Amino acid sequence: MKIEHYCHPINDAMINLLLEADPNIKAIHAYLPTAKVLVASSQDEIIGIAALTVSNGLAELKNIAVCLDYRGQGIAKCLIEEVKIMARQGGHGCLYVGTGNSSLSQLALYQKCGFRLDHIKHDFFADYPQEIYENGIRCLDLVVLCARL
């Protein structure tokens, strides 16, 4: 597996992968033009993707997704470490990431990667076009975590 900065147009397969982590296509199209994108690939197949954005001086891991067949192999952790390096090299002292209150495995992953709970944006997902359920829990709140770099 290799991880590298991706400088080409984002294709439909990559968009579909990003949609697995965030079902709001409008949000994805809003941040992609200015995002720094990393891809994890194996034998020239993209198996993971991460997007780093900077807004108002804050670095954020905006999206991260790994293909289903490759989950549980440490790819997301590797992508997160590379995003942290990029943020640090960009002069940022911390990296933020947000996830849903119902995203239990993502909350665990981020904490294993050194993120700590920072704050909650209540009802962030309440107005999404479709209700989101994970682990039998309705996703309503955005949980924001921060990793010191």
CYANA upper distance limits for C-alpha pairs under 8 A (distance plus 0.5 A):
  1 MET  CA     40 ALA  CA      7.09
  1 MET  CA     41 SER  CA      6.06
  1 MET  CA     42 SER  CA      5.22
  1 MET  CA     43 GLN  CA      8.17
  2 LYS  CA     40 ALA  CA      6.08
  2 LYS  CA     41 SER  CA      6.01
  2 LYS  CA     42 SER  CA      7.16
  3 ILE  CA     38 LEU  CA      7.16
  3 ILE  CA     39 VAL  CA      6.04
  3 ILE  CA     40 ALA  CA      4.87
  3 ILE  CA     41 SER  CA      6.98
  3 ILE  CA     79 LEU  CA      7.68
  4 GLU  CA     38 LEU  CA      6.01
  4 GLU  CA     39 VAL  CA      6.15
  4 GLU  CA     40 ALA  CA      7.23
  5 HIS  CA     36 LYS  CA      7.86
  5 HIS  CA     37 VAL  CA      6.41
  5 HIS  CA     38 LEU  CA      5.02
  5 HIS  CA     39 VAL  CA      6.99
  6 TYR  CA     36 LYS  CA      8.15
  6 TYR  CA     37 VAL  CA      5.91
  6 TYR  CA     38 LEU  CA      5.96
  6 TYR  CA     39 VAL  CA      6.76
  7 CYS  CA     37 VAL  CA      7.95
 10 ILE  CA     14 MET  CA      6.66
 10 ILE  CA     15 ILE  CA      7.41
 11 ASN  CA     15 ILE  CA      6.86
 12 ASP  CA     16 ASN  CA      6.60
 13 ALA  CA     17 LEU  CA      6.79
 14 MET  CA     18 LEU  CA      6.71
 14 MET  CA     46 ILE  CA      8.45
 14 MET  CA     49 ILE  CA      8.00
 15 ILE  CA     19 LEU  CA      6.60
 16 ASN  CA     20 GLU  CA      7.07
 17 LEU  CA     21 ALA  CA      7.83
 17 LEU  CA     48 GLY  CA      8.31
 17 LEU  CA     49 ILE  CA      8.08
 17 LEU  CA     65 ALA  CA      6.64
 17 LEU  CA     66 VAL  CA      7.72
 17 LEU  CA     67 CYS  CA      7.45
 18 LEU  CA     22 ASP  CA      6.85
 18 LEU  CA     28 ILE  CA      8.10
 18 LEU  CA     49 ILE  CA      7.86
 18 LEU  CA     63 ASN  CA      7.19
 18 LEU  CA     64 ILE  CA      7.42
 18 LEU  CA     65 ALA  CA      6.53
 19 LEU  CA     23 PRO  CA      5.21
 19 LEU  CA     24 ASN  CA      7.49
 19 LEU  CA     25 ILE  CA      7.33
 19 LEU  CA     28 ILE  CA      8.39
 20 GLU  CA     65 ALA  CA      7.34
 21 ALA  CA     63 ASN  CA      7.07
 21 ALA  CA     64 ILE  CA      7.09
 21 ALA  CA     65 ALA  CA      6.37
 22 ASP  CA     28 ILE  CA      8.15
 22 ASP  CA     63 ASN  CA      7.80
 24 ASN  CA     28 ILE  CA      7.04
 24 ASN  CA    128 TYR  CA      8.03
 25 ILE  CA     29 HIS  CA      6.70
 26 LYS  CA     30 ALA  CA      6.60
 27 ALA  CA     31 TYR  CA      7.01
 28 ILE  CA     32 LEU  CA      6.53
 29 HIS  CA     33 PRO  CA      7.78
 31 TYR  CA     35 ALA  CA      6.51
 31 TYR  CA     53 THR  CA      7.74
 32 LEU  CA     36 LYS  CA      8.45
 32 LEU  CA     51 ALA  CA      8.17
 34 THR  CA     53 THR  CA      7.33
 35 ALA  CA     51 ALA  CA      6.32
 35 ALA  CA     52 LEU  CA      5.93
 35 ALA  CA     53 THR  CA      5.29
 35 ALA  CA     54 VAL  CA      8.17
 36 LYS  CA     51 ALA  CA      6.15
 36 LYS  CA     52 LEU  CA      5.62
 36 LYS  CA     53 THR  CA      6.98
 37 VAL  CA     49 ILE  CA      7.58
 37 VAL  CA     50 ALA  CA      6.23
 37 VAL  CA     51 ALA  CA      5.04
 37 VAL  CA     52 LEU  CA      6.90
 38 LEU  CA     49 ILE  CA      6.18
 38 LEU  CA     50 ALA  CA      5.70
 38 LEU  CA     51 ALA  CA      6.91
 38 LEU  CA     79 LEU  CA      7.80
 38 LEU  CA     83 VAL  CA      8.26
 39 VAL  CA     46 ILE  CA      6.99
 39 VAL  CA     47 ILE  CA      7.99
 39 VAL  CA     48 GLY  CA      6.08
 39 VAL  CA     49 ILE  CA      4.95
 39 VAL  CA     50 ALA  CA      6.99
 39 VAL  CA     79 LEU  CA      8.31
 40 ALA  CA     46 ILE  CA      6.35
 40 ALA  CA     47 ILE  CA      6.11
 40 ALA  CA     48 GLY  CA      5.24
 40 ALA  CA     49 ILE  CA      6.65
 40 ALA  CA     75 ILE  CA      7.91
 40 ALA  CA     79 LEU  CA      7.75
 41 SER  CA     45 GLU  CA      5.70
 41 SER  CA     46 ILE  CA      4.79
 41 SER  CA     47 ILE  CA      5.72
 41 SER  CA     48 GLY  CA      7.30
 42 SER  CA     46 ILE  CA      7.12
 42 SER  CA     47 ILE  CA      7.27
 47 ILE  CA     66 VAL  CA      6.27
 47 ILE  CA     67 CYS  CA      5.72
 47 ILE  CA     70 TYR  CA      7.38
 48 GLY  CA     64 ILE  CA      7.97
 48 GLY  CA     65 ALA  CA      6.07
 48 GLY  CA     66 VAL  CA      4.60
 48 GLY  CA     67 CYS  CA      6.56
 48 GLY  CA     75 ILE  CA      7.66
 48 GLY  CA     76 ALA  CA      7.87
 48 GLY  CA     79 LEU  CA      8.44
 49 ILE  CA     63 ASN  CA      8.34
 49 ILE  CA     64 ILE  CA      6.12
 49 ILE  CA     65 ALA  CA      5.98
 49 ILE  CA     66 VAL  CA      7.01
 49 ILE  CA     79 LEU  CA      8.06
 50 ALA  CA     61 LEU  CA      7.77
 50 ALA  CA     62 LYS  CA      8.03
 50 ALA  CA     63 ASN  CA      5.96
 50 ALA  CA     64 ILE  CA      4.68
 50 ALA  CA     65 ALA  CA      7.06
 50 ALA  CA     79 LEU  CA      7.10
 50 ALA  CA     80 ILE  CA      8.25
 50 ALA  CA     83 VAL  CA      8.17
 51 ALA  CA     61 LEU  CA      6.48
 51 ALA  CA     62 LYS  CA      5.95
 51 ALA  CA     63 ASN  CA      5.72
 51 ALA  CA     64 ILE  CA      7.01
 52 LEU  CA     59 ALA  CA      7.44
 52 LEU  CA     60 GLU  CA      6.17
 52 LEU  CA     61 LEU  CA      5.23
 52 LEU  CA     62 LYS  CA      6.14
 52 LEU  CA     63 ASN  CA      7.97
 52 LEU  CA     83 VAL  CA      7.16
 52 LEU  CA     87 ALA  CA      8.39
 53 THR  CA     59 ALA  CA      6.28
 53 THR  CA     60 GLU  CA      5.80
 53 THR  CA     61 LEU  CA      7.08
 53 THR  CA     62 LYS  CA      6.79
 54 VAL  CA     58 LEU  CA      5.81
 54 VAL  CA     59 ALA  CA      4.97
 54 VAL  CA     60 GLU  CA      6.71
 55 SER  CA     59 ALA  CA      7.25
 55 SER  CA     60 GLU  CA      8.49
 58 LEU  CA     92 HIS  CA      7.85
 58 LEU  CA     94 CYS  CA      8.38
 58 LEU  CA     95 LEU  CA      7.88
 58 LEU  CA     96 TYR  CA      8.09
 59 ALA  CA     87 ALA  CA      6.83
 59 ALA  CA     92 HIS  CA      7.18
 59 ALA  CA     94 CYS  CA      7.54
 59 ALA  CA     95 LEU  CA      5.68
 59 ALA  CA     96 TYR  CA      6.71
 60 GLU  CA     95 LEU  CA      5.96
 60 GLU  CA     96 TYR  CA      5.02
 60 GLU  CA     97 VAL  CA      6.04
 61 LEU  CA     83 VAL  CA      7.71
 61 LEU  CA     95 LEU  CA      7.41
 61 LEU  CA     96 TYR  CA      6.63
 61 LEU  CA     97 VAL  CA      5.53
 61 LEU  CA     98 GLY  CA      8.34
 62 LYS  CA     97 VAL  CA      6.95
 62 LYS  CA     98 GLY  CA      7.96
 64 ILE  CA     76 ALA  CA      7.74
 64 ILE  CA     79 LEU  CA      8.46
 65 ALA  CA     76 ALA  CA      7.70
 66 VAL  CA     70 TYR  CA      7.04
 66 VAL  CA     71 ARG  CA      6.57
 66 VAL  CA     75 ILE  CA      7.66
 66 VAL  CA     76 ALA  CA      7.10
 67 CYS  CA     71 ARG  CA      6.97
 70 TYR  CA     75 ILE  CA      8.09
 71 ARG  CA     75 ILE  CA      7.67
 71 ARG  CA     76 ALA  CA      8.40
 74 GLY  CA     78 CYS  CA      6.83
 75 ILE  CA     79 LEU  CA      6.71
 76 ALA  CA     80 ILE  CA      6.58
 77 LYS  CA     81 GLU  CA      6.71
 77 LYS  CA    109 LEU  CA      8.17
 77 LYS  CA    113 CYS  CA      7.21
 78 CYS  CA     82 GLU  CA      6.84
 79 LEU  CA     83 VAL  CA      6.70
 80 ILE  CA     84 LYS  CA      6.64
 80 ILE  CA    113 CYS  CA      7.99
 81 GLU  CA     85 ILE  CA      6.85
 81 GLU  CA    113 CYS  CA      8.34
 82 GLU  CA     86 MET  CA      6.79
 83 VAL  CA     87 ALA  CA      6.65
 84 LYS  CA     88 ARG  CA      6.57
 84 LYS  CA     95 LEU  CA      7.29
 84 LYS  CA    149 LEU  CA      7.51
 85 ILE  CA     89 GLN  CA      6.54
 86 MET  CA     90 GLY  CA      6.64
 87 ALA  CA     91 GLY  CA      7.15
 87 ALA  CA     92 HIS  CA      6.05
 87 ALA  CA     93 GLY  CA      8.43
 87 ALA  CA     94 CYS  CA      8.20
 87 ALA  CA     95 LEU  CA      7.32
 88 ARG  CA     92 HIS  CA      5.59
 88 ARG  CA     93 GLY  CA      6.97
 88 ARG  CA     94 CYS  CA      8.18
 88 ARG  CA    149 LEU  CA      6.65
 92 HIS  CA    149 LEU  CA      7.79
 93 GLY  CA    148 ARG  CA      6.51
 93 GLY  CA    149 LEU  CA      5.51
 94 CYS  CA    146 CYS  CA      6.94
 94 CYS  CA    147 ALA  CA      5.90
 94 CYS  CA    148 ARG  CA      4.79
 94 CYS  CA    149 LEU  CA      5.44
 95 LEU  CA    146 CYS  CA      6.06
 95 LEU  CA    147 ALA  CA      5.70
 95 LEU  CA    148 ARG  CA      7.05
 95 LEU  CA    149 LEU  CA      7.52
 96 TYR  CA    144 VAL  CA      7.31
 96 TYR  CA    145 LEU  CA      6.14
 96 TYR  CA    146 CYS  CA      4.94
 96 TYR  CA    147 ALA  CA      6.97
 97 VAL  CA    144 VAL  CA      6.20
 97 VAL  CA    145 LEU  CA      5.87
 97 VAL  CA    146 CYS  CA      6.95
 98 GLY  CA    142 LEU  CA      6.56
 98 GLY  CA    143 VAL  CA      5.93
 98 GLY  CA    144 VAL  CA      4.77
 98 GLY  CA    145 LEU  CA      6.68
 99 THR  CA    103 SER  CA      7.05
 99 THR  CA    106 GLN  CA      7.67
 99 THR  CA    107 LEU  CA      7.70
 99 THR  CA    142 LEU  CA      6.00
 99 THR  CA    143 VAL  CA      5.81
 99 THR  CA    144 VAL  CA      7.08
100 GLY  CA    139 CYS  CA      6.21
100 GLY  CA    140 LEU  CA      7.47
100 GLY  CA    141 ASP  CA      6.32
100 GLY  CA    142 LEU  CA      5.32
100 GLY  CA    143 VAL  CA      6.33
101 ASN  CA    139 CYS  CA      6.27
101 ASN  CA    140 LEU  CA      7.29
101 ASN  CA    141 ASP  CA      5.94
101 ASN  CA    142 LEU  CA      6.59
101 ASN  CA    143 VAL  CA      6.40
102 SER  CA    133 TYR  CA      7.69
102 SER  CA    134 GLU  CA      5.96
102 SER  CA    135 ASN  CA      7.07
102 SER  CA    137 ILE  CA      5.99
102 SER  CA    138 ARG  CA      6.99
102 SER  CA    139 CYS  CA      5.67
103 SER  CA    107 LEU  CA      6.69
103 SER  CA    134 GLU  CA      6.89
103 SER  CA    135 ASN  CA      8.09
103 SER  CA    139 CYS  CA      8.34
104 LEU  CA    108 ALA  CA      6.80
104 LEU  CA    135 ASN  CA      8.10
105 SER  CA    109 LEU  CA      6.63
106 GLN  CA    110 TYR  CA      6.62
107 LEU  CA    111 GLN  CA      6.82
108 ALA  CA    112 LYS  CA      6.66
109 LEU  CA    113 CYS  CA      6.78
110 TYR  CA    114 GLY  CA      7.06
110 TYR  CA    115 PHE  CA      5.87
110 TYR  CA    116 ARG  CA      8.41
110 TYR  CA    145 LEU  CA      8.27
111 GLN  CA    115 PHE  CA      5.17
111 GLN  CA    116 ARG  CA      6.54
114 GLY  CA    147 ALA  CA      6.18
114 GLY  CA    148 ARG  CA      8.36
115 PHE  CA    145 LEU  CA      6.17
115 PHE  CA    146 CYS  CA      5.48
115 PHE  CA    147 ALA  CA      4.68
115 PHE  CA    148 ARG  CA      8.05
116 ARG  CA    145 LEU  CA      5.67
116 ARG  CA    146 CYS  CA      5.82
116 ARG  CA    147 ALA  CA      6.74
117 LEU  CA    143 VAL  CA      7.90
117 LEU  CA    144 VAL  CA      6.77
117 LEU  CA    145 LEU  CA      4.86
117 LEU  CA    146 CYS  CA      6.94
118 ASP  CA    143 VAL  CA      8.29
118 ASP  CA    144 VAL  CA      6.05
118 ASP  CA    145 LEU  CA      5.36
118 ASP  CA    146 CYS  CA      6.47
119 HIS  CA    143 VAL  CA      6.77
119 HIS  CA    144 VAL  CA      5.78
119 HIS  CA    145 LEU  CA      7.49
120 ILE  CA    141 ASP  CA      7.16
120 ILE  CA    142 LEU  CA      6.14
120 ILE  CA    143 VAL  CA      5.15
120 ILE  CA    144 VAL  CA      6.35
121 LYS  CA    141 ASP  CA      6.22
121 LYS  CA    142 LEU  CA      5.51
121 LYS  CA    143 VAL  CA      7.04
121 LYS  CA    144 VAL  CA      8.14
122 HIS  CA    140 LEU  CA      7.44
122 HIS  CA    141 ASP  CA      5.10
122 HIS  CA    142 LEU  CA      6.98
123 ASP  CA    127 ASP  CA      8.39
123 ASP  CA    140 LEU  CA      5.36
123 ASP  CA    141 ASP  CA      5.36
123 ASP  CA    142 LEU  CA      7.94
124 PHE  CA    140 LEU  CA      6.49
124 PHE  CA    141 ASP  CA      5.70
124 PHE  CA    142 LEU  CA      6.20
125 PHE  CA    131 GLU  CA      8.48
125 PHE  CA    139 CYS  CA      7.05
125 PHE  CA    140 LEU  CA      5.18
125 PHE  CA    141 ASP  CA      6.62
125 PHE  CA    142 LEU  CA      7.68
126 ALA  CA    131 GLU  CA      7.91
126 ALA  CA    139 CYS  CA      8.34
126 ALA  CA    140 LEU  CA      5.75
126 ALA  CA    141 ASP  CA      8.30
131 GLU  CA    138 ARG  CA      7.79
131 GLU  CA    139 CYS  CA      7.97
132 ILE  CA    138 ARG  CA      6.38
132 ILE  CA    139 CYS  CA      5.87
132 ILE  CA    140 LEU  CA      8.43
133 TYR  CA    137 ILE  CA      5.87
133 TYR  CA    138 ARG  CA      4.97
133 TYR  CA    139 CYS  CA      6.18
134 GLU  CA    138 ARG  CA      7.09
134 GLU  CA    139 CYS  CA      7.47
